[in-house]
Amino acid sequence: MGSNSSRIGDLPKNEYLKKLSGTESVSENDPFWNQLLSFSFPAPTSSTELKLLEEATISVCRSLVENNPRTGNLGALIKVFLSRTKELKLSAECQNHIFIWQTHNALFIICCLLKVFISEMSEEELQLHFTYEEKSPGSYSSDSEDLLEELLCCLMQLITDIPLLDITYEISVEAISTMVVFLSYQLFHKEVLRQSISHKYLMRGPCLPYTSKLVKTLLYNFIRQEKPPPPGAHVFPQQSDGGGLLYGLASGVATGLWTVFTLGGVGSKAATPPELSSPLANQSLLLLLVLANLTDAPDAPNPYRQAIMSFKNTQDSSPFPSSIPHTFQINFNSLYTALCEQQTSDQATLLLYTLLHQNSNIRTYMLARTDMENLVLPILEILYHVEERNSHHVYMALIILLILTEDDGFNRSIHEVILKNITWYSERVLTEISLGSLLILVVIRTIQYNMTRTRDKYLHTNCLAALANMSAQFRSLHQYAAQRIISLFSLLSKKHNKVLEQATQSLRGSLSSNDVPLPDYAQDLNVIEEVIRMMLEIINSCLTNSLHHNPNLVYALLYKRDLFEQFRTHPSFQDIMQNIDLKFPELKFKYVEEEQPEEFFIPYVWSLVYNSAVGLYWNPQDIQLFTMDSD
């Protein structure tokens, strides 16, 4: 690399990189480091260029893997970076562009090297590489055993303490990316990592006091959505000879966002991600989700999850409970606004779910908002465009609705919010409709899509559970919403009759041929009957609690009353049909969101990192991450 601009194709022959990875030890005080860190070349702007960068530097990285036990050059590079970070805050205040530029370049090289090291060796081997020094082959210094921990703590300090300015934007992004890389061992394991050296360092010792500050900083990075500074304007002007000091390799986030890859088997569709306006916010959100989903240590819970579970509103003046560690305060209004605006991405929807599910302060605040439509409409739009979303994004959106509908106040208030001209709803022109009726329409559409395409029982159950939770508070249902409820019941009735007829014919055929295996119609019937019963519970609950508030639904029921005749004598539905016919007292039920296992969230989070992390590329052939069921 060095002071002249470089091209990706020249990297394997670069004399500075060859010296770094070669057999000669370089002292941390050697002027060589200033020369190495003064590089600049056009930043990769596409996945192809990122792959080329990976291929061009792999020989250098592997050479360092082979020679580092004798030279200790990796440790020397890290010590150079650590010594520079001690003056980074002062350099930012003094606008010392060159110092920050070189420090960023040092961190970028460390990140690139770590990514290769992590993909090719165990954590124990990586830790040994942090201890090697210039001695006899394979020797190490006991005084340096915590260099890895020191680097992690330094990255946390850099993220939380360095002011965010034009000249520090890129190094902040790089510090967050490097932490993601440190935790990326999960990508190369088929099972959940429960014992990890980096996890241990992050959950105890010198790193632990930074827990709440790091979580708070990452959340504020997401809230602020700070855009990168204009290319070339934030560090150095480009000089006429073409060899001037441009910002380093990782400044691609400022000049163009890198295309991402899709991890095979994770979702049903790999929708083209929207252009990121804030790489810092994106990387911060991914790191936050990774930290929140680290497994608990054998002797202590995950402190980052504790911080996410317990933080409070800045307007909350009540004292922090002494029994809850790592708590802090943040502006809930700003967080709510950011969450409403960013729901187009999987990771923002997953963050919303995490906060609603785990932080009671956030859940109480959101449910008390008088502008819930700002949050609910983006979630409904995700479900409406179900065919364009991956299945896990749809699940998260649906579970969020289920959590919200567990609250009776929410179920009442959404029928009081009147919306006009919902442009993204194309089946019918909706000039005026309540938020509650729109929610019903979208959920029913999702059920019908699932019946014809994916046939996922889990999705069916959660859609119907959300409707069931709302049913007692149905108010002034839109005519179209009432029609769609009855149309769904009609569709289910026809499907029930069809499967019943197929089962009967199959049974008759089996009497003449004992060798032909029978299809499992009994299981299909059980699923359909379970769904029909939930639909009847929804109708019964509405009629029992709000009959006089829903004339459109009453009319639709009367118009299609013949649909219910066949179920009055069916043993599975007799009790609920009697309730509907006789308007018995309220049948009480409440569907609650089920706890999702780590085996769902950890691969989901890492698939988001793999797909969405700015400037990080992993070879798909190397990935061993266990995948979730695809559609």
Secondary structure, DSSP 8 states (H G I E B T S, - for coil): --SSB--GGGGGG-HHHHHHHSSS---TT-THHHHHT--B-----SHHHHHHHHHHHHHHHHHHHHHHHHH-HHHHHHHHHHHHHTTHHHHHHTT-HHHHHHHHHHHHHHHHHHHHHHHHS-HHHHHHHTTB-SSSTT-B-GGGTTHHHHHHHHHHHHHHHS---TTTHHHHHHHHHHHHHHTGGGGG-SS-----HHHHHHHSGGGGGGHHHHHHHHHHHHHH------TTTSS----TTS-S----GGGHHHH--------TTS-S--------S-HHHHHHHHHHHHHHTS--BTTB--HHHHHHHH-EETT--S---TTSTT--EE-HHHHHHHHHHTTTSHHHHHHHHHHHHH-HHHHHHHHT-S-THHHHHHHHHHHHTGGGS-HHHHHHHHHHHHHHHT-HHHHHHTTT-EEE--TT--SS--SEEEHHHHHHHHHHHHHHHHHHTT--HHHHHHHHHHHHHHHTT--S--HHHHHHHHHHHHHHHHHHHHHHHHHHHHHHHHHH-SSS----HHHHHHHHHHHHHHHHHHHHHHHHHHGGG-HHHHHHHHHTGGGGGGGSS-TTTHHHHHHHHHT-S------------HHHHHHHHHHHHHHH-TT----GGG---------
